[in-house]
Amino acid sequence: MKENVPDPNPELLTARLLVAEENMIVDDEEFHHLNNPADGIKPIVKKYLGVPNHAEQKGNKFFFTDGDASVEVTIVTKEIIRIRLAPHSVFLDEFSYAVPELPTKAVAFNLSETDLEFKVSTEAVNCHIRKQDFFISFSDSKGITTSSDAAPMHWEENVKFGGYYVFCTKTCAPEESFFGLGDKATEFNLRGKRLKNWNTDAYSYGWNQDPLYRSIPFYISVNDGIASGIFFDNTFKAHFDFGGEDPTKTSFWADGGELQYYYIHGPHMMDVVKNYHILTGTHPMPPLWALGYHQCRWSYYPENKVRVIANGFRQNKIPCDGIYLDIDYMDGYRCFTWNKKYFPDPRKMIEDLAANGFKTVVIIDPGIRVDDNYSVFKEGKENRYFCRRSDDYFMEGHVWPGRCQFPDFTNPEVRTWWGGLFDELVDLGVAGVWNDMNEPAVFGSGTFPDDVRHQYDGFRGSHRKAHNVYGMQMVRATYEGLRKQLKNKRPFTITRAGYAGVQRYSSVWTGDNVASWEHLKIGNVQLQRLSVSGISFCGTDIGGFSGEPDGELFTRWIQMGTFSPFMRAHSAGDTKEREPWSFGEPFTSINRKFIELRYKLLPYLYSAFWEHHRYGFPILRPVVMHEQETVANHFRQDEFTYGDKILICPVLEPGQTSRMVYLPKGKWYHFWSLEMVEGGQEVHVATPLDTMPIFVKAGSVIPEYPVMQYTSEKPIEEVKLNIYYSDYEVNSFLFEDYGETFAYEQDIYLEKKFIVKGTAKTMSIKQSMEGLYTPRYEGYHIKINGLPFKPSKIIADGKEIKEVSVNPDKTYEFKFSKNFKQIEILK
Ligand code: MIG
């Protein structure tokens, strides 16, 4: 029972002994079997770090040991410090699917020591290692503690599989709030919750059901107005407790692997998210069409049905860019085949759809039918690409095609092979791929058994280690394959399962939701949460996958979807027709109006996407991200901003004719009435079915495209700038490029900045630009909103503008060159 390390803290020692006793294997029988004395077998005991008695530095890493176990502290950046624990001082190989490489920029840091602690410091963060008990804590440059251990890091032997369960316990302050962890279907603030990460096919999941499809072991804490983050980069089944079991403690632990986490400094939530993106990457720029409206269904078939739906959009004049083929397009659900009865000539169909402005997206699942006459199976079998069990049997399970085997996507060779399988689909004109069932899902058993082996990029492991990354590696193989084959065109991919970093390869949807008002609320929270957890390109199945929405629910969902970075309606096969015109009037017209709004705002969304891609900003920003100092805001979860200029509050109740909406401080314009409203308070907003609460920040320049039936229908001849008066200075931003190539990686794009400022008698708009891209259109159509005076003169780059339309709502419209530098409006 005695541990090697002397313990200076008697209280702690008692605690440990208690834990040890609880876990001791006490088998009465052993006393009677004298032939088999079981003397000296060590009980399985929770072991805690002892006393750090030694510090050592190697480059940007520091090592502290208690004589047996070691802790490694790595300075990653000025704001990011990584902690690793090795129970017997042997660290695991450094390999992570989430963090392909650590940032390499040199950082200044130093180690200092007092009687009480070792301290490793950068300009922004201090990491304290307390000598008394190995507690690790972090503080900012002002000395304010932002995260601290409530117990030394600990571990417990895993007798069945080897290795250790690993645990970290930190304090939880009385008013501390927690955000993140991907798509959990629970309150936005995770305070008081205990949650699990284990990718799960969760058909028709409900409120508080956990786990779901994705595992994002990253959370943000906000305490006393200061934000910091923890990224627990461990792919095993992992658990988080945010003051649930004990309101004074936050813990995270995993069923294997290494206790390894990144402490990410704030002080703003935005800084934490940006720093998390520095570690795990951002979404690549999507093709512009992928930001349009998409229509999906399980399934549109045969071919004629697909054509009828596509024509339906054009006849109803409802814009749409993407149409999806679910599993029934395949021959017996065999991936990379076509059902020739339903789709006799896929090339012709895809061509015709393309001519009509539709991109075709096809589903591909991981299960490959066991069938020696099926080339994909044969190749996989010959090359031993499929997963195997511990005793070398193949991993077999039933999914849609029947008995299947499953490629080991954690093997780079398998990924390359898989990526290559898309050549025919790409050649036929398929523009995007939808990866489903990649948790992985298996009928009956749910997923693979634990003993399935994975190559894991050479760092072999069982399914316990690979489960949560399986889907991410599948969509990675898909994305990388498509990227090669589409030459310089941007691929579009969407995945159901994922792990931290999946954003580098794909967009995601929230899986099989339900056509209910409750699910509209769940979706609203899930998307905000995904967005602050690294996955900005996300959406829900608009309308709800299972069950039947009525016209009102569908329309409210379309309204929310208009402001989801990914906008797609989808429904299960046993439901009624579910197109934007399926519910008749007034719904069809309202759905059209909102989908048109989506298309108008495309340049704004595309710019927000660029800000995400290049600078690590999330696209959806919950209220707490704007005003984290106010604790009440930690509990707001209905309203959010779309980019940084437009505030949205979806209507989430049936029959709702008005609702309260909180506006962060500053001045806002009601989008529909142009009434100016002071923020920093809740306002009462009417919510007739044909509108929803939308507010635009004063001083914004919101770019707008003309409505088109699909993104590339016509060349853009003019961009509209909706400019909103403000009496303080506000910056806005517009990103432009080719919209479908990787030229932006060669810096071929244009970043425009607008500065709007007003006084009681003047308003000025300045424009500056940087970059190598020249848009084809020549002019702006400028609309000035909210001007508090009647203008006598408008001067653009020194010339007076004579042709100005004055509208009854006191807005002013005129045209001018896209290259203007300054516009002055005078009373
Ligand atoms: O077992 O491909 O979440 O979007 O339509 C169901 C059929 C498999 C689950 C996906 C859903 C898709 C459906 N899939």
Residues whose N, C-alpha, C, O or C-beta is under 5 A from the ligand:
A	BS01	MIG	W298 D326 I327 D436 G511 D512
